[in-house]
């Protein structure tokens, strides 16, 4: 489905809709915030975003930030917004 949105240029039509929920299956595809899929879906007007994935993070804080930024862009505006969480001794 995502490929259809990208390849058929449906994003210009779909961007005009205010979505209640945007659910993304295979969310590991959004771990790269420079990808075309990420940049396309982040522009959708949504009330809620849900990520579904069975793929674990690969020990990369940048990947974690990309997923957090996708679902909460106001809270995690830039990668450095994650660093206060990382600097705490949690154990």
C-alpha positions as CSV (number, residue, x, y, z in Angstrom):
1,X,0.0,0.0,0.0
2,X,2.8,2.4,0.9
3,X,4.4,1.9,-2.5
4,X,1.1,2.8,-4.2
5,X,0.9,6.0,-2.3
6,X,4.4,6.9,-3.3
7,X,4.4,5.6,-6.9
8,X,1.0,6.7,-7.9
9,X,1.4,10.2,-6.5
10,X,-1.6,9.7,-4.1
11,X,0.1,11.6,-1.4
12,X,-1.1,15.0,-2.7
13,X,-4.7,13.8,-2.5
14,X,-4.2,12.0,0.8
15,X,-2.5,15.0,2.4
16,X,-5.7,17.0,2.1
17,X,-7.5,14.6,4.5
18,X,-7.4,15.1,8.3
19,X,-6.9,11.5,9.5
20,X,-8.1,10.3,12.9
21,X,-5.5,7.6,13.1
22,X,-2.5,6.7,10.9
23,X,-1.4,3.1,11.5
24,X,1.8,2.0,10.0
25,X,2.5,-1.7,9.7
26,X,6.1,-2.7,9.1
27,X,7.1,0.4,11.0
28,X,10.8,-0.6,10.9
29,X,10.7,1.1,7.5
30,X,10.4,4.4,9.3
31,X,13.7,4.0,11.3
32,X,15.4,6.2,8.7
33,X,14.0,9.7,8.9
34,X,15.5,10.6,5.5
35,X,13.5,7.9,3.6
36,X,10.9,9.0,1.1
37,X,8.2,7.0,3.0
38,X,9.1,8.7,6.3
39,X,9.0,12.2,4.7
40,X,5.7,11.4,3.0
41,X,3.9,10.0,6.0
42,X,5.2,12.6,8.5
43,X,3.4,15.3,6.5
44,X,-0.1,13.7,7.0
45,X,-2.5,15.6,9.3
46,X,-3.3,13.0,12.0
47,X,-4.8,13.0,15.5
48,X,-3.0,9.8,16.5
49,X,-0.2,7.7,15.1
50,X,0.4,4.0,15.7
51,X,3.4,2.0,14.8
52,X,3.3,-1.8,14.3
53,X,6.5,-3.8,13.9
54,X,8.1,-7.1,14.9
55,X,11.6,-5.9,14.0
56,X,13.7,-4.9,17.0
57,X,15.8,-1.7,17.1
58,X,19.4,-2.4,16.2
59,X,21.1,-0.6,19.1
60,X,20.8,2.7,17.5
61,X,19.4,5.8,19.4
62,X,19.0,7.5,16.0
63,X,16.5,4.8,15.0
64,X,14.7,5.1,18.3
65,X,14.5,8.8,17.9
66,X,13.1,8.5,14.3
67,X,10.3,6.3,15.5
68,X,9.5,8.5,18.5
69,X,9.7,11.7,16.4
70,X,7.2,10.1,13.9
71,X,4.6,9.4,16.6
72,X,5.3,12.5,18.8
73,X,7.0,15.1,16.6
74,X,6.3,18.0,19.0
75,X,7.9,16.1,21.9
76,X,10.9,14.8,20.0
77,X,11.7,17.7,17.6
78,X,15.3,16.8,17.1
79,X,17.7,14.0,18.0
80,X,19.2,16.0,20.9
81,X,15.7,16.0,22.5
82,X,16.3,12.3,23.3
83,X,19.7,12.9,25.0
84,X,18.3,13.9,28.4
85,X,16.8,10.4,28.5
86,X,20.0,8.8,27.5
87,X,22.2,10.6,30.0
88,X,20.3,9.4,33.1
89,X,21.5,6.4,35.0
90,X,18.4,4.2,34.7
91,X,19.8,1.1,36.4
